[in-house]
Amino acid sequence: MKTFIVNEYKELKDSDVYDLRTETCKDCIGCWTCWLKTPGRCVHHDLDAYYQSLLQADTVLFYLRPSHDFVSGRVKTLFDRMIVLGLPFIRYDSGESMHLMRYRKNPSVIVRYLDEFSDAQARSLFVEYLQRVFFQFGMKVIEISADGGQAS
């Protein structure tokens, strides 16, 4: 079983890690090239290795550090750029519109986060947001929980 790690706060020596502390992810420019001109491929090539590792993994483990009671800007940018996983076609399932997934298999997700929230409501919104994001990308959430470890 292959695990890919997206890291925002831990000191990790694993070779299959996308480290948000050191990697730079360009903003999505909304050009829709990944859907219309080069399906599944972003005009920016900074995440080519990330996409490949993500799609080869059975599980993706996210270590997230909230910022101002929400996902950090780095994580939000990464999520925006994951639009390449979907197709520009819509289906209506379970009472809502959903994009069709480009790939037959998407990894499952485990999220560990630093519990640095101002209150329980902020934590709950953070968790609900993550559940919706991964649902929209066709990824099964195994667990989202606070990490007792300290940031490095």
LUMPASE-846794 format. One record per residue: residue in three letters; residue number from 0; z, y, x of N, C-alpha, C in turn; chain. Coordinates in nm, 3 decimals. Layout:
<atoms>
{r ALA; k NUM; nw Z; nv Y; nu X; caw Z; cav Y; cau X; cw Z; cv Y; cu X; c A}
...
</atoms>
This chain:
<atoms>
{r MET; k 0; nw 0.000; nv -0.118; nu 0.084; caw 0.000; cav 0.000; cau 0.000; cw 0.000; cv 0.125; cu 0.089; c A}
{r LYS; k 1; nw -0.097; nv 0.211; nu 0.070; caw -0.114; cav 0.327; cau 0.155; cw -0.051; cv 0.451; cu 0.090; c A}
{r THR; k 2; nw 0.032; nv 0.521; nu 0.169; caw 0.096; cav 0.644; cau 0.122; cw 0.048; cv 0.761; cu 0.205; c A}
{r PHE; k 3; nw 0.011; nv 0.867; nu 0.137; caw -0.029; cav 0.993; cau 0.198; cw 0.080; cv 1.095; cu 0.165; c A}
{r ILE; k 4; nw 0.118; nv 1.177; nu 0.263; caw 0.227; cav 1.272; cau 0.244; cw 0.174; cv 1.415; cu 0.250; c A}
{r VAL; k 5; nw 0.218; nv 1.494; nu 0.153; caw 0.194; cav 1.638; cau 0.154; cw 0.330; cv 1.702; cu 0.174; c A}
{r ASN; k 6; nw 0.346; nv 1.770; nu 0.286; caw 0.478; cav 1.815; cau 0.329; cw 0.489; cv 1.967; cu 0.333; c A}
{r GLU; k 7; nw 0.599; nv 2.015; nu 0.276; caw 0.625; cav 2.159; cau 0.280; cw 0.756; cv 2.194; cu 0.349; c A}
{r TYR; k 8; nw 0.839; nv 2.096; nu 0.383; caw 0.966; cav 2.133; cau 0.444; cw 1.028; cv 2.032; cu 0.541; c A}
{r LYS; k 9; nw 0.979; nv 1.915; nu 0.554; caw 1.042; cav 1.814; cau 0.640; cw 0.978; cv 1.807; cu 0.777; c A}
{r GLU; k 10; nw 1.056; nv 1.761; nu 0.874; caw 1.002; cav 1.727; cau 1.007; cw 0.959; cv 1.583; cu 0.999; c A}
{r LEU; k 11; nw 0.829; nv 1.560; nu 1.003; caw 0.776; cav 1.425; cau 0.990; cw 0.686; cv 1.393; cu 1.109; c A}
{r LYS; k 12; nw 0.692; nv 1.271; nu 1.154; caw 0.609; cav 1.227; cau 1.266; cw 0.493; cv 1.140; cu 1.220; c A}
{r ASP; k 13; nw 0.486; nv 1.112; nu 1.090; caw 0.382; cav 1.026; cau 1.035; cw 0.245; cv 1.087; cu 1.062; c A}
{r SER; k 14; nw 0.146; nv 1.003; nu 1.085; caw 0.012; cav 1.052; cau 1.116; cw -0.067; cv 1.091; cu 0.992; c A}
{r ASP; k 15; nw -0.033; nv 1.035; nu 0.876; caw -0.108; cav 1.064; cau 0.755; cw -0.032; cv 1.166; cu 0.669; c A}
{r VAL; k 16; nw -0.021; nv 1.288; nu 0.724; caw 0.053; cav 1.396; cau 0.658; cw -0.034; cv 1.521; cu 0.654; c A}
{r TYR; k 17; nw -0.037; nv 1.584; nu 0.538; caw -0.096; cav 1.717; cau 0.529; cw 0.023; cv 1.812; cu 0.527; c A}
{r ASP; k 18; nw 0.042; nv 1.885; nu 0.636; caw 0.160; cav 1.969; cau 0.654; cw 0.131; cv 2.112; cu 0.614; c A}
{r LEU; k 19; nw 0.182; nv 2.150; nu 0.497; caw 0.159; cav 2.285; cau 0.445; cw 0.227; cv 2.394; cu 0.528; c A}
{r ARG; k 20; nw 0.317; nv 2.355; nu 0.617; caw 0.382; cav 2.454; cau 0.704; cw 0.287; cv 2.502; cu 0.813; c A}
{r THR; k 21; nw 0.190; nv 2.417; nu 0.848; caw 0.100; cav 2.452; cau 0.959; cw -0.047; cv 2.460; cu 0.920; c A}
{r GLU; k 22; nw -0.086; nv 2.391; nu 0.814; caw -0.225; cav 2.391; cau 0.770; cw -0.254; cv 2.515; cu 0.686; c A}
{r THR; k 23; nw -0.375; nv 2.563; nu 0.694; caw -0.417; cav 2.677; cau 0.613; cw -0.519; cv 2.629; cu 0.511; c A}
{r CYS; k 24; nw -0.490; nv 2.653; nu 0.386; caw -0.577; cav 2.614; cau 0.275; cw -0.637; cv 2.742; cu 0.217; c A}
{r LYS; k 25; nw -0.768; nv 2.753; nu 0.225; caw -0.835; cav 2.872; cau 0.171; cw -0.824; cv 2.875; cu 0.019; c A}
{r ASP; k 26; nw -0.826; nv 2.994; nu -0.037; caw -0.821; cav 3.011; cau -0.182; cw -0.951; cv 2.963; cu -0.246; c A}
{r CYS; k 27; nw -0.940; nv 2.908; nu -0.367; caw -1.058; cav 2.877; cau -0.447; cw -1.124; cv 3.010; cu -0.483; c A}
{r ILE; k 28; nw -1.255; nv 3.016; nu -0.470; caw -1.326; cav 3.140; cau -0.501; cw -1.394; cv 3.133; cu -0.638; c A}
{r GLY; k 29; nw -1.373; nv 3.024; nu -0.709; caw -1.426; cav 3.011; cau -0.845; cw -1.577; cv 3.006; cu -0.853; c A}
{r CYS; k 30; nw -1.641; nv 2.953; nu -0.752; caw -1.789; cav 2.951; cau -0.749; cw -1.847; cv 2.832; cu -0.824; c A}
{r TRP; k 31; nw -1.766; nv 2.732; nu -0.853; caw -1.805; cav 2.610; cau -0.923; cw -1.907; cv 2.526; cu -0.848; c A}
{r THR; k 32; nw -1.926; nv 2.553; nu -0.719; caw -2.017; cav 2.473; cau -0.637; cw -1.974; cv 2.326; cu -0.638; c A}
{r CYS; k 33; nw -1.844; nv 2.302; nu -0.637; caw -1.792; cav 2.164; cau -0.634; cw -1.827; cv 2.086; cu -0.760; c A}
{r TRP; k 34; nw -1.865; nv 2.155; nu -0.865; caw -1.907; cav 2.089; cau -0.988; cw -2.058; cv 2.090; cu -1.006; c A}
{r LEU; k 35; nw -2.123; nv 2.198; nu -0.966; caw -2.263; cav 2.217; cau -1.003; cw -2.364; cv 2.193; cu -0.891; c A}
{r LYS; k 36; nw -2.335; nv 2.240; nu -0.770; caw -2.434; cav 2.231; cau -0.662; cw -2.410; cv 2.113; cu -0.568; c A}
{r THR; k 37; nw -2.285; nv 2.091; nu -0.530; caw -2.249; cav 1.980; cau -0.442; cw -2.133; cv 1.904; cu -0.506; c A}
{r PRO; k 38; nw -2.159; nv 1.825; nu -0.610; caw -2.052; cav 1.760; cau -0.687; cw -1.948; cv 1.689; cu -0.600; c A}
{r GLY; k 39; nw -1.822; nv 1.727; nu -0.622; caw -1.711; cav 1.666; cau -0.550; cw -1.686; cv 1.722; cu -0.412; c A}
{r ARG; k 40; nw -1.764; nv 1.821; nu -0.371; caw -1.748; cav 1.880; cau -0.237; cw -1.733; cv 2.030; cu -0.249; c A}
{r CYS; k 41; nw -1.628; nv 2.081; nu -0.191; caw -1.598; cav 2.224; cau -0.196; cw -1.684; cv 2.299; cu -0.094; c A}
{r VAL; k 42; nw -1.716; nv 2.423; nu -0.127; caw -1.792; cav 2.508; cau -0.036; cw -1.711; cv 2.534; cu 0.093; c A}
{r HIS; k 43; nw -1.579; nv 2.538; nu 0.079; caw -1.491; cav 2.544; cau 0.197; cw -1.475; cv 2.400; cu 0.247; c A}
{r HIS; k 44; nw -1.471; nv 2.381; nu 0.374; caw -1.457; cav 2.246; cau 0.428; cw -1.320; cv 2.222; cu 0.490; c A}
{r ASP; k 45; nw -1.227; nv 2.314; nu 0.467; caw -1.095; cav 2.303; cau 0.527; cw -1.012; cv 2.188; cu 0.470; c A}
{r LEU; k 46; nw -1.046; nv 2.137; nu 0.352; caw -0.970; cav 2.029; cau 0.291; cw -1.045; cv 1.896; cu 0.287; c A}
{r ASP; k 47; nw -1.153; nv 1.885; nu 0.361; caw -1.231; cav 1.760; cau 0.359; cw -1.144; cv 1.639; cu 0.396; c A}
{r ALA; k 48; nw -1.067; nv 1.650; nu 0.503; caw -0.980; cav 1.539; cau 0.545; cw -0.869; cv 1.515; cu 0.442; c A}
{r TYR; k 49; nw -0.818; nv 1.622; nu 0.384; caw -0.715; cav 1.610; cau 0.280; cw -0.767; cv 1.529; cu 0.161; c A}
{r TYR; k 50; nw -0.885; nv 1.566; nu 0.110; caw -0.943; cav 1.493; cau -0.003; cw -0.962; cv 1.346; cu 0.030; c A}
{r GLN; k 51; nw -1.011; nv 1.318; nu 0.149; caw -1.036; cav 1.180; cau 0.190; cw -0.906; cv 1.101; cu 0.193; c A}
{r SER; k 52; nw -0.803; nv 1.157; nu 0.254; caw -0.673; cav 1.089; cau 0.260; cw -0.613; cv 1.070; cu 0.121; c A}
{r LEU; k 53; nw -0.624; nv 1.172; nu 0.038; caw -0.571; cav 1.166; cau -0.097; cw -0.637; cv 1.053; cu -0.177; c A}
{r LEU; k 54; nw -0.768; nv 1.043; nu -0.169; caw -0.840; cav 0.944; cau -0.248; cw -0.827; cv 0.802; cu -0.194; c A}
{r GLN; k 55; nw -0.794; nv 0.788; nu -0.067; caw -0.774; cav 0.655; cau -0.010; cw -0.633; cv 0.603; cu -0.032; c A}
{r ALA; k 56; nw -0.542; nv 0.691; nu -0.072; caw -0.402; cav 0.654; cau -0.088; cw -0.377; cv 0.586; cu -0.222; c A}
{r ASP; k 57; nw -0.278; nv 0.499; nu -0.222; caw -0.228; cav 0.442; cau -0.346; cw -0.123; cv 0.534; cu -0.407; c A}
{r THR; k 58; nw -0.047; nv 0.599; nu -0.318; caw 0.059; cav 0.690; cau -0.359; cw 0.055; cv 0.815; cu -0.272; c A}
{r VAL; k 59; nw 0.079; nv 0.930; nu -0.335; caw 0.095; cav 1.055; cau -0.260; cw 0.238; cv 1.100; cu -0.278; c A}
{r LEU; k 60; nw 0.304; nv 1.124; nu -0.167; caw 0.443; cav 1.170; cau -0.167; cw 0.443; cv 1.319; cu -0.130; c A}
{r PHE; k 61; nw 0.485; nv 1.402; nu -0.224; caw 0.493; cav 1.546; cau -0.202; cw 0.637; cv 1.584; cu -0.170; c A}
{r TYR; k 62; nw 0.657; nv 1.656; nu -0.060; caw 0.786; cav 1.718; cau -0.028; cw 0.766; cv 1.868; cu -0.051; c A}
{r LEU; k 63; nw 0.820; nv 1.919; nu -0.162; caw 0.794; cav 2.057; cau -0.201; cw 0.918; cv 2.144; cu -0.190; c A}
{r ARG; k 64; nw 0.894; nv 2.266; nu -0.148; caw 1.000; cav 2.366; cau -0.140; cw 0.966; cv 2.478; cu -0.238; c A}
{r PRO; k 65; nw 1.040; nv 2.486; nu -0.348; caw 1.012; cav 2.590; cau -0.447; cw 1.025; cv 2.731; cu -0.386; c A}
{r SER; k 66; nw 0.952; nv 2.823; nu -0.447; caw 0.956; cav 2.963; cau -0.406; cw 0.971; cv 3.048; cu -0.532; c A}
{r HIS; k 67; nw 1.073; nv 3.128; nu -0.538; caw 1.096; cav 3.212; cau -0.656; cw 1.098; cv 3.130; cu -0.784; c A}
{r ASP; k 68; nw 1.165; nv 3.016; nu -0.779; caw 1.182; cav 2.926; cau -0.894; cw 1.054; cv 2.861; cu -0.942; c A}
{r PHE; k 69; nw 0.953; nv 2.849; nu -0.855; caw 0.828; cav 2.785; cau -0.894; cw 0.766; cv 2.722; cu -0.771; c A}
{r VAL; k 70; nw 0.649; nv 2.661; nu -0.785; caw 0.579; cav 2.608; cau -0.668; cw 0.540; cv 2.725; cu -0.578; c A}
{r SER; k 71; nw 0.536; nv 2.700; nu -0.451; caw 0.498; cav 2.804; cau -0.356; cw 0.350; cv 2.838; cu -0.372; c A}
{r GLY; k 72; nw 0.310; nv 2.951; nu -0.317; caw 0.170; cav 2.990; cau -0.320; cw 0.082; cv 2.890; cu -0.250; c A}
{r ARG; k 73; nw 0.133; nv 2.828; nu -0.142; caw 0.054; cav 2.727; cau -0.069; cw 0.025; cv 2.607; cu -0.158; c A}
{r VAL; k 74; nw 0.126; nv 2.563; nu -0.233; caw 0.108; cav 2.447; cau -0.321; cw 0.015; cv 2.483; cu -0.438; c A}
{r LYS; k 75; nw 0.032; nv 2.600; nu -0.494; caw -0.054; cav 2.643; cau -0.605; cw -0.200; cv 2.650; cu -0.559; c A}
{r THR; k 76; nw -0.225; nv 2.701; nu -0.441; caw -0.361; cav 2.706; cau -0.387; cw -0.416; cv 2.565; cu -0.369; c A}
{r LEU; k 77; nw -0.335; nv 2.474; nu -0.316; caw -0.377; cav 2.336; cau -0.299; cw -0.413; cv 2.273; cu -0.434; c A}
{r PHE; k 78; nw -0.329; nv 2.295; nu -0.535; caw -0.357; cav 2.243; cau -0.669; cw -0.486; cv 2.303; cu -0.724; c A}
{r ASP; k 79; nw -0.507; nv 2.432; nu -0.706; caw -0.631; cav 2.495; cau -0.753; cw -0.753; cv 2.428; cu -0.691; c A}
{r ARG; k 80; nw -0.742; nv 2.397; nu -0.564; caw -0.855; cav 2.338; cau -0.492; cw -0.877; cv 2.191; cu -0.527; c A}
{r MET; k 81; nw -0.783; nv 2.128; nu -0.596; caw -0.799; cav 1.988; cau -0.637; cw -0.891; cv 1.975; cu -0.757; c A}
{r ILE; k 82; nw -0.950; nv 2.084; nu -0.804; caw -1.043; cav 2.081; cau -0.916; cw -1.162; cv 1.989; cu -0.886; c A}
{r VAL; k 83; nw -1.191; nv 1.966; nu -0.757; caw -1.302; cav 1.877; cau -0.721; cw -1.280; cv 1.734; cu -0.771; c A}
{r LEU; k 84; nw -1.155; nv 1.698; nu -0.804; caw -1.127; cav 1.564; cau -0.855; cw -1.178; cv 1.543; cu -0.997; c A}
{r GLY; k 85; nw -1.203; nv 1.653; nu -1.067; caw -1.249; cav 1.643; cau -1.204; cw -1.398; cv 1.667; cu -1.215; c A}
{r LEU; k 86; nw -1.449; nv 1.638; nu -1.330; caw -1.589; cav 1.664; cau -1.362; cw -1.595; cv 1.783; cu -1.459; c A}
{r PRO; k 87; nw -1.708; nv 1.849; nu -1.468; caw -1.719; cav 1.964; cau -1.558; cw -1.737; cv 1.924; cu -1.705; c A}
{r PHE; k 88; nw -1.708; nv 1.800; nu -1.738; caw -1.722; cav 1.751; cau -1.874; cw -1.584; cv 1.738; cu -1.939; c A}
{r ILE; k 89; nw -1.579; nv 1.762; nu -2.067; caw -1.452; cav 1.763; cau -2.141; cw -1.450; cv 1.647; cu -2.240; c A}
{r ARG; k 90; nw -1.334; nv 1.587; nu -2.254; caw -1.312; cav 1.490; cau -2.361; cw -1.190; cv 1.536; cu -2.439; c A}
{r TYR; k 91; nw -1.183; nv 1.495; nu -2.560; caw -1.070; cav 1.532; cau -2.645; cw -0.987; cv 1.408; cu -2.668; c A}
{r ASP; k 92; nw -0.873; nv 1.403; nu -2.603; caw -0.784; cav 1.286; cau -2.610; cw -0.643; cv 1.330; cu -2.645; c A}
{r SER; k 93; nw -0.576; nv 1.250; nu -2.720; caw -0.435; cav 1.272; cau -2.754; cw -0.404; cv 1.417; cu -2.792; c A}
{r GLY; k 94; nw -0.494; nv 1.478; nu -2.869; caw -0.468; cav 1.611; cau -2.920; cw -0.495; cv 1.725; cu -2.825; c A}
{r GLU; k 95; nw -0.560; nv 1.699; nu -2.712; caw -0.589; cav 1.807; cau -2.618; cw -0.718; cv 1.782; cu -2.543; c A}
{r SER; k 96; nw -0.776; nv 1.890; nu -2.493; caw -0.898; cav 1.880; cau -2.414; cw -0.864; cv 1.846; cu -2.271; c A}
{r MET; k 97; nw -0.941; nv 1.752; nu -2.214; caw -0.917; cav 1.708; cau -2.077; cw -1.050; cv 1.696; cu -2.004; c A}
{r HIS; k 98; nw -1.050; nv 1.730; nu -1.875; caw -1.168; cav 1.705; cau -1.794; cw -1.176; cv 1.556; cu -1.763; c A}
{r LEU; k 99; nw -1.297; nv 1.504; nu -1.756; caw -1.317; cav 1.367; cau -1.711; cw -1.290; cv 1.363; cu -1.561; c A}
{r MET; k 100; nw -1.235; nv 1.252; nu -1.515; caw -1.207; cav 1.238; cau -1.373; cw -1.332; cv 1.191; cu -1.299; c A}
{r ARG; k 101; nw -1.351; nv 1.244; nu -1.180; caw -1.467; cav 1.211; cau -1.097; cw -1.455; cv 1.070; cu -1.040; c A}
{r TYR; k 102; nw -1.335; nv 1.028; nu -1.007; caw -1.315; cav 0.900; cau -0.940; cw -1.242; cv 0.803; cu -1.032; c A}
{r ARG; k 103; nw -1.271; nv 0.676; nu -1.017; caw -1.210; cav 0.574; cau -1.102; cw -1.062; cv 0.556; cu -1.073; c A}
{r LYS; k 104; nw -1.025; nv 0.574; nu -0.947; caw -0.886; cav 0.553; cau -0.907; cw -0.831; cv 0.680; cu -0.844; c A}
{r ASN; k 105; nw -0.723; nv 0.728; nu -0.899; caw -0.650; cav 0.837; cau -0.838; cw -0.512; cv 0.785; cu -0.800; c A}
{r PRO; k 106; nw -0.453; nv 0.838; nu -0.695; caw -0.323; cav 0.786; cau -0.652; cw -0.211; cv 0.820; cu -0.749; c A}
{r SER; k 107; nw -0.104; nv 0.743; nu -0.742; caw 0.019; cav 0.776; cau -0.812; cw 0.092; cv 0.881; cu -0.730; c A}
{r VAL; k 108; nw 0.191; nv 0.947; nu -0.791; caw 0.258; cav 1.060; cau -0.726; cw 0.409; cv 1.044; cu -0.731; c A}
{r ILE; k 109; nw 0.471; nv 1.075; nu -0.619; caw 0.616; cav 1.090; cau -0.610; cw 0.640; cv 1.229; cu -0.554; c A}
{r VAL; k 110; nw 0.730; nv 1.304; nu -0.617; caw 0.764; cav 1.438; cau -0.569; cw 0.912; cv 1.444; cu -0.537; c A}
{r ARG; k 111; nw 0.942; nv 1.493; nu -0.418; caw 1.078; cav 1.527; cau -0.377; cw 1.077; cv 1.678; cu -0.354; c A}
{r TYR; k 112; nw 1.176; nv 1.746; nu -0.407; caw 1.181; cav 1.891; cau -0.391; cw 1.320; cv 1.935; cu -0.348; c A}
{r LEU; k 113; nw 1.325; nv 2.047; nu -0.278; caw 1.453; cav 2.108; cau -0.245; cw 1.506; cv 2.176; cu -0.371; c A}
{r ASP; k 114; nw 1.628; nv 2.148; nu -0.403; caw 1.687; cav 2.201; cau -0.527; cw 1.744; cv 2.341; cu -0.499; c A}
{r GLU; k 115; nw 1.653; nv 2.438; nu -0.493; caw 1.689; cav 2.576; cau -0.461; cw 1.658; cv 2.667; cu -0.580; c A}
{r PHE; k 116; nw 1.690; nv 2.623; nu -0.700; caw 1.658; cav 2.697; cau -0.821; cw 1.775; cv 2.785; cu -0.864; c A}
{r SER; k 117; nw 1.743; nv 2.892; nu -0.934; caw 1.847; cav 2.984; cau -0.980; cw 1.927; cv 2.926; cu -1.096; c A}
{r ASP; k 118; nw 1.864; nv 2.837; nu -1.175; caw 1.935; cav 2.775; cau -1.286; cw 1.860; cv 2.649; cu -1.332; c A}
{r ALA; k 119; nw 1.919; nv 2.579; nu -1.427; caw 1.862; cav 2.453; cau -1.475; cw 1.729; cv 2.475; cu -1.548; c A}
{r GLN; k 120; nw 1.714; nv 2.587; nu -1.616; caw 1.589; cav 2.614; cau -1.687; cw 1.473; cv 2.630; cu -1.589; c A}
{r ALA; k 121; nw 1.496; nv 2.699; nu -1.478; caw 1.391; cav 2.715; cau -1.377; cw 1.352; cv 2.579; cu -1.319; c A}
{r ARG; k 122; nw 1.450; nv 2.495; nu -1.291; caw 1.423; cav 2.360; cau -1.240; cw 1.341; cv 2.280; cu -1.341; c A}
{r SER; k 123; nw 1.377; nv 2.289; nu -1.468; caw 1.307; cav 2.217; cau -1.572; cw 1.161; cv 2.263; cu -1.584; c A}
{r LEU; k 124; nw 1.136; nv 2.393; nu -1.576; caw 0.999; cav 2.444; cau -1.581; cw 0.916; cv 2.398; cu -1.462; c A}
{r PHE; k 125; nw 0.977; nv 2.394; nu -1.346; caw 0.912; cav 2.346; cau -1.224; cw 0.868; cv 2.201; cu -1.243; c A}
{r VAL; k 126; nw 0.958; nv 2.117; nu -1.290; caw 0.929; cav 1.975; cau -1.310; cw 0.822; cv 1.957; cu -1.418; c A}
{r GLU; k 127; nw 0.833; nv 2.029; nu -1.528; caw 0.733; cav 2.019; cau -1.635; cw 0.595; cv 2.063; cu -1.587; c A}
{r TYR; k 128; nw 0.590; nv 2.169; nu -1.507; caw 0.463; cav 2.215; cau -1.453; cw 0.399; cv 2.105; cu -1.367; c A}
{r LEU; k 129; nw 0.477; nv 2.044; nu -1.279; caw 0.424; cav 1.938; cau -1.193; cw 0.373; cv 1.821; cu -1.276; c A}
{r GLN; k 130; nw 0.448; nv 1.782; nu -1.379; caw 0.405; cav 1.672; cau -1.464; cw 0.271; cv 1.702; cu -1.529; c A}
{r ARG; k 131; nw 0.251; nv 1.824; nu -1.576; caw 0.124; cav 1.863; cau -1.640; cw 0.010; cv 1.866; cu -1.540; c A}
{r VAL; k 132; nw 0.035; nv 1.921; nu -1.421; caw -0.070; cav 1.928; cau -1.319; cw -0.121; cv 1.788; cu -1.286; c A}
{r PHE; k 133; nw -0.029; nv 1.698; nu -1.258; caw -0.070; cav 1.563; cau -1.219; cw -0.133; cv 1.488; cu -1.337; c A}
{r PHE; k 134; nw -0.086; nv 1.511; nu -1.457; caw -0.147; cav 1.453; cau -1.576; cw -0.293; cv 1.499; cu -1.587; c A}
{r GLN; k 135; nw -0.315; nv 1.629; nu -1.568; caw -0.451; cav 1.684; cau -1.577; cw -0.543; cv 1.625; cu -1.469; c A}
{r PHE; k 136; nw -0.487; nv 1.587; nu -1.354; caw -0.568; cav 1.529; cau -1.247; cw -0.572; cv 1.376; cu -1.254; c A}
{r GLY; k 137; nw -0.524; nv 1.318; nu -1.363; caw -0.532; cav 1.175; cau -1.382; cw -0.445; cv 1.096; cu -1.287; c A}
{r MET; k 138; nw -0.335; nv 1.155; nu -1.244; caw -0.244; cav 1.089; cau -1.150; cw -0.115; cv 1.051; cu -1.222; c A}
{r LYS; k 139; nw -0.075; nv 0.927; nu -1.206; caw 0.048; cav 0.879; cau -1.267; cw 0.168; cv 0.928; cu -1.185; c A}
{r VAL; k 140; nw 0.262; nv 0.994; nu -1.252; caw 0.383; cav 1.040; cau -1.185; cw 0.485; cv 0.927; cu -1.188; c A}
{r ILE; k 141; nw 0.524; nv 0.882; nu -1.071; caw 0.627; cav 0.778; cau -1.061; cw 0.765; cv 0.841; cu -1.071; c A}
{r GLU; k 142; nw 0.781; nv 0.953; nu -1.000; caw 0.913; cav 1.018; cau -0.997; cw 0.900; cv 1.161; cu -0.946; c A}
{r ILE; k 143; nw 0.982; nv 1.249; nu -1.004; caw 0.999; cav 1.386; cau -0.955; cw 1.149; cv 1.406; cu -0.948; c A}
{r SER; k 144; nw 1.200; nv 1.429; nu -0.827; caw 1.345; cav 1.441; cau -0.812; cw 1.383; cv 1.530; cu -0.694; c A}
{r ALA; k 145; nw 1.505; nv 1.579; nu -0.701; caw 1.558; cav 1.663; cau -0.593; cw 1.585; cv 1.578; cu -0.470; c A}
{r ASP; k 146; nw 1.559; nv 1.635; nu -0.354; caw 1.583; cav 1.569; cau -0.227; cw 1.716; cv 1.622; cu -0.173; c A}
{r GLY; k 147; nw 1.805; nv 1.530; nu -0.141; caw 1.935; cav 1.571; cau -0.089; cw 1.929; cv 1.621; cu 0.054; c A}
{r GLY; k 148; nw 1.818; nv 1.597; nu 0.122; caw 1.804; cav 1.639; cau 0.261; cw 1.783; cv 1.789; cu 0.275; c A}
{r GLN; k 149; nw 1.810; nv 1.840; nu 0.392; caw 1.793; cav 1.982; cau 0.419; cw 1.653; cv 2.008; cu 0.474; c A}
{r ALA; k 150; nw 1.607; nv 2.128; nu 0.456; caw 1.479; cav 2.168; cau 0.512; cw 1.489; cv 2.175; cu 0.663; c A}
{r SER; k 151; nw 1.380; nv 2.143; nu 0.728; caw 1.376; cav 2.150; cau 0.874; cw 1.315; cv 2.281; cu 0.917; c A}
</atoms>
